[in-house]
Amino acid sequence: MQETNYEGLEASLYDLIWQDEYDDEAFYSWLLSEKNGKILEVACGTGRILIPLLQRNWDIQGLDASETMLNLCKKTALAKGLNPLLHHQKMEEMSLPEKYDSIFLPGFSFQLLTLRDQADQALQHFRNHLNKDGQLIISTFVPWDFLQNAEGENIWRLRKETLRPKDNTQILCHEALATARQEQLLTVWNRYEVISSEGKLLETELRRMIIRWYFQNEFLLLLEKAGFKNIETFGDFSSDPAGEEHSLITYRATL
Ligand SMILES: C[S@@+](CC[C@H](N)C(=O)[O-])C[C@H]1O[C@@H](n2cnc3c(N)ncnc32)[C@H](O)[C@@H]1O
């Protein structure tokens, strides 16, 4: 078992497994289009959001801690005639030569920072890399369904099953979840499997990912402590302010 680092099968199968998981591109486009200028997608991964925005000629760069994810992003972009500027850095240590009008983090990547210091450091770096009128956009989720039905803890379930077109193999992703409620940590075990058309297991990989969840007030306080102002919330990738019915909360703030 390996900790999540977005290498190996976790990286190479990312698009196949997660590409259609969230319908969030239009939402980010809307928020970003309210502020023209230079954009940085932090934890851009394989470019799920970055590449469609580049295709519209938006001035956008990416940053990610995984070289493999960045290489996959580059490869997809080059195939579409695009050549994005991508930075191989950790968000909690990032240091780039320029500032941005928007910094945004889709895919709940901020929650992969499980230590409080890391979260504080990342927010300070985002501040330091924003232009005076810039905006920070961070999406988070609270695993409400799972918290309300704890019976499902530590039980393996099939999360995704799909065919890989390039070699016609079957791709499976099983997951098991557990929570530490006082610490607000969700542990997700993902087991990836590549199976041949004859049913032979060709490759498998077990990953453990730990995700910190934040309740709304807590995240507002965190942003305020980091010096952000004019904080708005959006629920479930809509223009509605986050409310009781939402488990996906996006925060937008300025300096
Ligand atoms: C769930 S993926 C999201 C990718 C993309 N934003 C999307 O929505 O499809 C999480 C990404 O965060 C990156 N990541 C994890 N920890 C990071 C860190 N400390 N700094 C920068 N990137 C990180 C991973 O390498 C991975 O590409």
The ligand as a MOL file (V3000), in Angstrom:
LIG
                    3D

  0  0  0     0  0            999 V3000
M  V30 BEGIN CTAB
M  V30 COUNTS 27 29 0 0 0
M  V30 BEGIN ATOM
M  V30 1 C -7.9340 15.1640 -7.2030 0
M  V30 2 S -6.5790 15.6940 -8.2140 0 CHG=1
M  V30 3 C -7.3200 17.1530 -8.9320 0
M  V30 4 C -6.7520 17.4870 -10.2780 0
M  V30 5 C -7.5080 18.5790 -11.0380 0
M  V30 6 N -7.5080 19.8430 -10.3280 0
M  V30 7 C -8.9410 18.1650 -11.3060 0
M  V30 8 O -9.8440 18.7890 -10.7650 0
M  V30 9 O -9.1380 17.1980 -12.0540 0 CHG=-1
M  V30 10 C -5.4920 16.3310 -7.0100 0
M  V30 11 C -4.2220 16.9250 -7.5700 0
M  V30 12 O -3.5670 17.6050 -6.4970 0
M  V30 13 C -2.1830 17.4360 -6.6540 0
M  V30 14 N -1.5780 17.7020 -5.3540 0
M  V30 15 C -1.6540 16.9500 -4.2410 0
M  V30 16 N -0.9800 17.5310 -3.2300 0
M  V30 17 C -0.4750 18.6800 -3.7300 0
M  V30 18 C 0.3270 19.7240 -3.1800 0
M  V30 19 N 0.7060 19.6860 -1.9090 0
M  V30 20 N 0.6550 20.7540 -3.9690 0
M  V30 21 C 0.2810 20.7810 -5.2750 0
M  V30 22 N -0.4590 19.8180 -5.8500 0
M  V30 23 C -0.8350 18.7860 -5.0870 0
M  V30 24 C -2.0430 16.0050 -7.1250 0
M  V30 25 O -0.7860 15.7430 -7.6960 0
M  V30 26 C -3.2230 15.9100 -8.0890 0
M  V30 27 O -2.8340 16.2220 -9.3920 0
M  V30 END ATOM
M  V30 BEGIN BOND
M  V30 1 1 1 2
M  V30 2 1 2 3
M  V30 3 1 2 10
M  V30 4 1 3 4
M  V30 5 1 4 5
M  V30 6 1 5 6
M  V30 7 1 5 7
M  V30 8 2 7 8
M  V30 9 1 7 9
M  V30 10 1 10 11
M  V30 11 1 11 12
M  V30 12 1 11 26
M  V30 13 1 12 13
M  V30 14 1 13 14
M  V30 15 1 13 24
M  V30 16 1 14 15
M  V30 17 1 14 23
M  V30 18 2 15 16
M  V30 19 1 16 17
M  V30 20 1 17 18
M  V30 21 2 17 23
M  V30 22 1 18 19
M  V30 23 2 18 20
M  V30 24 1 20 21
M  V30 25 2 21 22
M  V30 26 1 22 23
M  V30 27 1 24 25
M  V30 28 1 24 26
M  V30 29 1 26 27
M  V30 END BOND
M  V30 END CTAB
M  END
